Amino acid sequence: MALKQKYGIKYPFSNNNEDEVFLDLNENENESIKSQVLHVIFTPKGQKLRDPDFGTDLVKYIFDQGDDTGFSDVKTEITRQISKYVPSVEFKDVTIYREDETNGNGIIVIIEYMVKRGNKAENVTVSLKL
């Protein structure tokens, strides 16, 4: 029986696997990069032990949307953090808006980044409902 290659812990954390491991693992390199990007962006700054600079203030902004200047600061911070913690990725943009359904409680976050591999680059868009 051949062993499957795994690429780190999947983020957001879940346990829906058949491999009898504690947390789901990424099946390929693209999933691993996506998990790394999401982990950096959605971890509140100061929450990670031994690395208080890890993370961003995006979650704080999402739940306390004051003005557009705060959002531009968060975008700058996301760009800086992605380049620091996920060097194979070039951050392009993040878009946040409220869901236009009947209850209007959801928030949609769209993250765009480019994965660089040698001379090739692949654009990736991740859309999340919070």
N, CA and C of each residue as an Amber inpcrd file, in Angstrom:
protein
   390
   0.8370000  -1.1700000   0.0000000   0.0000000   0.0000000   0.0000000
   0.8890000   1.2420000   0.0000000   0.6540000   2.1360000  -0.9220000
   1.4420000   3.3650000  -1.0190000   0.9590000   4.3920000  -0.0040000
   1.8910000   5.1180000   0.5750000   1.5500000   6.1610000   1.5250000
   1.2120000   7.4480000   0.7840000   0.2270000   8.1760000   1.3040000
  -0.1370000   9.4600000   0.7190000   0.7770000  10.5370000   1.2760000
   1.1740000  11.4660000   0.4090000   1.9620000  12.6160000   0.8470000
   1.0120000  13.6370000   1.4640000   1.3460000  14.1540000   2.6210000
   0.5380000  15.1800000   3.2890000   1.3910000  16.4280000   3.4520000
   0.7290000  17.5840000   3.4810000   1.4200000  18.8650000   3.4980000
   0.9640000  19.7460000   4.6490000   1.1120000  19.3240000   5.8650000
   0.7910000  20.1600000   7.0140000  -0.6780000  20.1390000   7.3850000
  -0.9910000  20.8040000   8.4780000  -2.3540000  20.8370000   9.0120000
  -3.2300000  21.7960000   8.2120000  -4.4420000  21.3520000   7.9000000
  -5.3890000  22.1580000   7.1460000  -5.9580000  23.2530000   8.0470000
  -6.0810000  24.4450000   7.4950000  -6.6730000  25.5710000   8.2140000
  -7.8510000  26.0720000   7.4010000  -9.0020000  26.3380000   7.9490000
  -9.3650000  26.2400000   9.3520000  -9.3650000  24.7880000   9.8120000
  -9.0620000  24.6070000  11.1030000  -8.9200000  23.2790000  11.6770000
 -10.2240000  22.5040000  11.5860000 -10.1050000  21.2280000  11.2480000
 -11.2750000  20.3580000  11.1670000 -10.8190000  18.9270000  11.4250000
 -11.8050000  18.0500000  11.6110000 -11.5150000  16.6440000  11.8350000
 -12.5710000  15.8300000  11.1010000 -12.4980000  15.8390000   9.7770000
 -13.4570000  15.1210000   8.9400000 -12.7410000  14.1280000   8.0450000
 -11.7540000  13.4240000   8.5820000 -10.9300000  12.5810000   7.7270000
 -11.1720000  11.1020000   7.9860000 -10.7010000  10.3110000   7.0450000
 -10.8070000   8.8580000   7.1580000  -9.4700000   8.2360000   7.5400000
  -8.4270000   9.0410000   7.6660000  -7.0800000   8.5410000   7.9150000
  -6.7820000   8.3350000   9.3890000  -7.7480000   8.5860000  10.2500000
  -7.6060000   8.4210000  11.6960000  -6.4630000   9.2610000  12.2610000
  -6.3780000  10.5030000  11.8100000  -5.4410000  11.4590000  12.3880000
  -6.2580000  12.4970000  13.1450000  -5.6130000  13.1820000  14.0870000
  -6.3250000  14.1010000  14.9680000  -6.9310000  15.2780000  14.2180000
  -6.2000000  15.8690000  13.2840000  -6.6730000  16.9900000  12.4840000
  -6.5070000  16.6700000  11.0100000  -7.3570000  17.2760000  10.1760000
  -7.2240000  17.0880000   8.7350000  -5.8950000  17.6620000   8.2520000
  -5.3140000  16.9900000   7.2610000  -4.0630000  17.4340000   6.6700000
  -4.2920000  17.8280000   5.2240000  -3.4630000  18.7070000   4.6980000
  -3.5750000  19.1410000   3.3060000  -3.1440000  18.0200000   2.3730000
  -3.8870000  17.8520000   1.2940000  -3.6200000  16.7870000   0.3330000
  -2.5570000  17.1600000  -0.6950000  -2.3680000  18.4760000  -0.9420000
  -1.3890000  18.8990000  -1.9390000  -0.7820000  20.2430000  -1.5590000
   0.1860000  20.6690000  -2.3260000   0.9160000  21.9020000  -2.0140000
   0.0260000  23.1400000  -2.1040000  -0.9100000  23.1710000  -3.0710000
  -1.8120000  24.3210000  -3.1950000  -2.7020000  24.4720000  -1.9700000
  -3.2180000  23.3620000  -1.4460000  -4.0140000  23.4150000  -0.2180000
  -3.1730000  23.9030000   0.9450000  -1.9160000  23.4700000   0.9960000
  -1.0240000  23.8750000   2.0750000  -0.7750000  25.3810000   2.0480000
  -0.5410000  25.9320000   0.8840000  -0.3170000  27.3740000   0.7520000
  -1.5760000  28.1370000   1.1370000  -2.7390000  27.6620000   0.6920000
  -3.9960000  28.3030000   1.0660000  -4.1690000  28.2880000   2.5880000
  -3.8740000  27.1670000   3.2300000  -3.9780000  27.0730000   4.6840000
  -3.0370000  28.0580000   5.3640000  -1.8200000  28.1840000   4.8520000
  -0.8600000  29.1200000   5.4290000  -1.3460000  30.5600000   5.3110000
  -1.8700000  30.9230000   4.1450000  -2.3770000  32.2840000   3.9240000
  -3.5430000  32.5720000   4.8650000  -4.5020000  31.6540000   4.9440000
  -5.6590000  31.8560000   5.8130000  -5.2480000  31.9280000   7.2790000
  -4.2780000  31.1020000   7.6580000  -3.8090000  31.0990000   9.0360000
  -3.2150000  32.4560000   9.4130000  -2.3800000  33.0130000   8.5400000
  -1.7840000  34.3200000   8.8150000  -2.8530000  35.4040000   8.8560000
  -3.7470000  35.4110000   7.8890000  -4.7370000  36.4850000   7.7840000
  -5.7500000  36.4550000   8.9210000  -6.2260000  35.2880000   9.3080000
  -7.3150000  35.2100000  10.2840000  -6.8640000  34.9860000  11.7290000
  -5.5540000  34.9100000  11.9700000  -5.0810000  34.8400000  13.3500000
  -4.9540000  36.2670000  13.8760000  -5.6430000  36.5870000  14.9680000
  -5.5130000  37.9380000  15.5310000  -4.0770000  38.1890000  15.9970000
  -3.5940000  39.3590000  15.6780000  -2.2240000  39.7300000  16.0380000
  -2.0370000  39.6170000  17.5490000  -0.9200000  39.0140000  17.9460000
  -0.5960000  38.8540000  19.3510000  -1.1040000  37.5660000  19.9650000
  -1.8410000  36.7540000  19.1970000  -2.4260000  35.5320000  19.7490000
  -1.4650000  34.3460000  19.7460000  -0.5070000  34.3200000  18.8440000
   0.3940000  33.1710000  18.7350000   1.5250000  33.2960000  19.7500000
   1.6700000  32.2780000  20.5740000   2.7300000  32.2650000  21.5680000
   4.1030000  32.2870000  20.8940000   5.0350000  32.9840000  21.4940000
   6.4190000  33.0930000  21.0460000   6.5840000  33.8380000  19.7270000
   5.4960000  34.2960000  19.1290000   5.5880000  35.1230000  17.9220000
   4.4220000  36.1080000  17.9210000   4.4850000  37.1300000  18.7870000
   3.3610000  38.0610000  18.9090000   3.1160000  38.9050000  17.6610000
   4.0780000  38.9340000  16.7260000   3.8850000  39.6980000  15.4910000
   3.0680000  38.9180000  14.4620000   2.9150000  37.6040000  14.6550000
   2.1850000  36.7570000  13.7060000   0.7080000  37.1570000  13.6830000
   0.1270000  37.2270000  12.4970000  -1.2960000  37.5120000  12.3610000
  -1.5760000  38.9240000  11.8880000  -2.8730000  39.2430000  11.8100000
  -3.3120000  40.5650000  11.3560000  -4.4800000  41.0380000  12.2180000
  -4.9060000  42.2680000  11.9780000  -6.0620000  42.8310000  12.6710000
  -7.3260000  42.7370000  11.8220000  -7.3430000  41.8490000  10.8260000
  -8.4990000  41.7300000   9.9430000  -9.7610000  41.3490000  10.7060000
  -9.6720000  40.4070000  11.6280000 -10.8530000  39.9650000  12.3820000
 -11.4260000  41.1310000  13.1850000 -10.5410000  41.9250000  13.7700000
 -10.9900000  43.1030000  14.5200000 -11.7250000  44.0750000  13.5860000
 -11.1740000  44.2790000  12.3870000 -11.7970000  45.1760000  11.4180000
 -13.1610000  44.6550000  10.9650000 -13.2450000  43.3570000  10.7080000
 -14.4910000  42.7720000  10.2060000 -15.6400000  43.0220000  11.1780000
 -15.3730000  42.8940000  12.4740000 -16.4410000  43.0340000  13.4520000
 -16.5740000  44.4450000  14.0030000 -15.7070000  45.3590000  13.5670000
 -15.7880000  46.7430000  14.0060000 -15.4300000  47.6380000  12.8330000
 -16.2440000  47.5850000  11.7740000 -15.9570000  48.3660000  10.5760000
 -16.2650000  49.8300000  10.8390000 -15.1980000  50.6130000  11.0250000
 -15.3840000  52.0190000  11.3110000 -15.2850000  52.8720000  10.0650000
 -14.1200000  52.8810000   9.4460000 -13.9170000  53.7150000   8.2710000
 -12.9810000  53.0330000   7.2900000 -12.8640000  53.6360000   6.1080000
 -12.0390000  53.0400000   5.0600000 -10.5480000  53.1950000   5.3340000
 -10.1400000  54.1910000   6.1270000  -8.7160000  54.3430000   6.4120000
  -8.2120000  53.1700000   7.2370000  -9.0340000  52.6700000   8.1590000
  -8.6590000  51.4910000   8.9390000  -8.4890000  50.2800000   8.0490000
  -9.3440000  50.1670000   7.0340000  -9.2570000  49.0340000   6.1230000
  -7.9890000  49.1070000   5.2850000  -7.5880000  50.2780000   4.8550000
  -6.3470000  50.3870000   4.0750000  -5.1450000  50.0170000   4.9430000
  -5.1970000  50.3590000   6.2410000  -4.1270000  49.9510000   7.1550000
  -4.0710000  48.4360000   7.2900000  -5.2370000  47.7980000   7.3780000
  -5.2890000  46.3340000   7.4890000  -4.7630000  45.6900000   6.2150000
  -5.1130000  46.2360000   5.0470000  -4.6110000  45.6940000   3.7810000
  -3.0840000  45.7770000   3.7190000  -2.5290000  46.8940000   4.1680000
  -1.0770000  47.0530000   4.2030000  -0.4510000  46.0330000   5.1330000
  -1.0800000  45.8400000   6.2790000  -0.5780000  44.8590000   7.2470000
  -0.6400000  43.4410000   6.6850000  -1.7340000  43.1020000   6.0010000
  -1.8740000  41.7740000   5.4040000  -0.7660000  41.5510000   4.3820000
  -0.5120000  42.5390000   3.5350000   0.5490000  42.4250000   2.5310000
   1.8940000  42.1650000   3.1960000   2.1920000  42.9150000   4.2370000
   3.4660000  42.7690000   4.9470000   3.5650000  41.3850000   5.6080000
   2.4980000  40.9340000   6.2570000   2.5220000  39.6660000   6.9770000
   2.6070000  38.4760000   6.0190000   1.8920000  38.5450000   4.9050000
   1.9570000  37.4500000   3.9300000   3.3760000  37.3380000   3.3730000
   3.9800000  38.4700000   3.0300000   5.3410000  38.3990000   2.4800000
   6.3370000  37.8790000   3.5220000   6.0800000  38.1340000   4.7930000
   6.9780000  37.6790000   5.8580000   6.7970000  36.1950000   6.1650000
   5.5480000  35.7310000   6.2870000   5.2880000  34.3720000   6.7690000
   4.9890000  33.3520000   5.6660000   4.6250000  33.8060000   4.4770000
   4.3830000  32.8900000   3.3530000   5.1260000  33.4680000   2.1490000
   6.4390000  33.3010000   2.1020000   7.2440000  33.9840000   1.0780000
   6.9810000  33.5310000  -0.3550000   6.3760000  32.3730000  -0.5580000
   6.1090000  31.9130000  -1.9260000   4.8420000  32.5330000  -2.5050000
   4.2120000  33.4380000  -1.7520000   2.9460000  34.0380000  -2.1680000
   3.0970000  35.5500000  -2.2660000   2.4940000  36.1130000  -3.3010000
   2.4120000  37.5710000  -3.4250000   0.9500000  37.9730000  -3.2450000
   0.6610000  38.6790000  -2.1670000  -0.6990000  39.1020000  -1.8530000
  -1.1410000  40.1460000  -2.8690000  -2.3960000  40.0280000  -3.3560000
  -2.9010000  40.9840000  -4.3290000  -3.9940000  41.8740000  -3.7380000
  -5.0350000  41.2710000  -3.1470000  -6.1350000  42.0970000  -2.6510000
  -7.0130000  41.2980000  -1.6990000  -7.7420000  42.0200000  -0.8610000
  -8.7780000  41.4270000  -0.0180000  -9.9930000  42.3380000  -0.1330000
 -11.1520000  41.7320000  -0.2810000 -12.4070000  42.4670000  -0.3830000
 -13.3460000  41.9420000   0.6890000 -13.9970000  42.8630000   1.4020000
 -14.9210000  42.4900000   2.4700000 -16.2400000  43.2010000   2.2320000
 -17.3350000  42.4410000   2.2980000 -18.6450000  43.0840000   2.2070000
 -19.6840000  42.2560000   2.9440000 -20.7500000  42.9150000   3.3190000
 -21.8500000  42.2430000   4.0170000 -22.7020000  41.4870000   3.0100000
 -23.1900000  40.3470000   3.4430000 -24.0360000  39.5090000   2.6130000
 -25.3880000  40.1870000   2.4140000 -25.9300000  40.1110000   1.2060000
 -27.2020000  40.7550000   0.8970000 -28.3810000  39.7980000   0.9480000
 -28.3540000  38.8890000   1.9030000 -29.4890000  37.9770000   2.0540000
 -30.5050000  38.6010000   3.0000000 -31.5910000  37.8720000   3.2610000
 -32.6700000  38.4180000   4.0720000 -32.2270000  38.7840000   5.4880000
 -31.3770000  37.9680000   6.1180000 -30.9560000  38.2930000   7.4770000
 -29.7770000  39.2590000   7.5090000 -28.9390000  39.2850000   6.4720000
 -27.8360000  40.2230000   6.3710000 -26.7610000  40.0770000   7.4310000
 -26.6650000  38.9150000   8.0850000 -25.6990000  38.7380000   9.1570000
 -24.3380000  38.2460000   8.6810000 -24.2660000  37.7320000   7.4730000
 -23.0130000  37.1590000   6.9960000 -22.0650000  38.2020000   6.4370000
 -20.7840000  37.8860000   6.4860000 -19.7570000  38.7290000   5.8940000
 -18.9750000  37.8630000   4.9170000 -18.7500000  38.3900000   3.7220000
 -17.9960000  37.6840000   2.6940000 -16.5990000  38.3000000   2.6230000
 -15.5820000  37.4500000   2.6520000 -14.1960000  37.8860000   2.5080000
 -13.6240000  37.1850000   1.2810000 -13.1220000  37.9770000   0.3390000
 -12.4990000  37.4320000  -0.8730000 -11.0250000  37.8130000  -0.8450000
 -10.1700000  36.8000000  -0.8770000  -8.7230000  36.9960000  -0.8020000
  -8.1220000  36.5870000  -2.1410000  -7.3050000  37.4760000  -2.7120000
  -6.6410000  37.1900000  -3.9770000  -5.1350000  37.2310000  -3.7650000
  -4.4520000  36.1850000  -4.2380000  -2.9970000  36.1480000  -4.1410000
  -2.4290000  35.3730000  -5.3140000  -1.1170000  35.4870000  -5.4910000
  -0.4400000  34.8110000  -6.5820000   0.6350000  33.9000000  -5.9850000
   0.6560000  32.6450000  -6.4390000   1.6580000  31.6800000  -5.9900000
   2.7710000  31.6550000  -7.0280000   3.9990000  31.8830000  -6.5670000
   5.1520000  31.9110000  -7.4580000   5.8960000  30.5960000  -7.3580000
   6.1100000  29.9500000  -8.5010000   6.8930000  28.7080000  -8.5750000
   7.8610000  28.8260000  -9.7350000   9.1040000  29.1580000  -9.4230000
  10.0970000  29.3340000 -10.4860000   9.7080000  30.4730000 -11.4040000
   9.5800000  30.1690000 -12.7020000   9.1940000  31.1850000 -13.6800000
   7.6900000  31.2860000 -13.8590000   6.9440000  30.4360000 -13.1810000
   5.4890000  30.4140000 -13.3360000   4.8120000  31.0710000 -12.1410000
   3.6420000  31.6350000 -12.4020000   2.8460000  32.2420000 -11.3310000
   1.3850000  31.8640000 -11.5570000   0.7050000  31.5330000 -10.4700000
  -0.6920000  31.1200000 -10.5510000  -1.5250000  32.0350000  -9.6500000
  -2.5610000  32.6550000 -10.2350000  -3.4710000  33.4950000  -9.4500000
  -4.4930000  32.6300000  -8.7390000  -4.7310000  32.9280000  -7.4640000
  -5.6650000  32.1630000  -6.6550000  -6.6360000  33.1360000  -5.9850000
  -7.9160000  32.7820000  -5.9880000  -8.9420000  33.5630000  -5.3010000
  -9.6520000  32.6460000  -4.3210000  -9.7220000  33.0810000  -3.0730000
 -10.3930000  32.3190000  -2.0260000 -11.5520000  33.1690000  -1.5100000
 -12.7320000  32.5980000  -1.5080000 -13.9170000  33.2990000  -1.0150000
 -14.4390000  32.5760000   0.2230000 -14.6330000  33.3440000   1.2950000
 -15.0750000  32.7680000   2.5650000 -16.2880000  33.5140000   3.0970000
 -17.2090000  32.7850000   3.6860000 -18.3500000  33.3890000   4.3350000
 -18.1560000  33.2520000   5.8390000 -18.1810000  34.3930000   6.5270000
 -17.9960000  34.3980000   7.9750000 -19.3150000  34.6930000   8.6660000
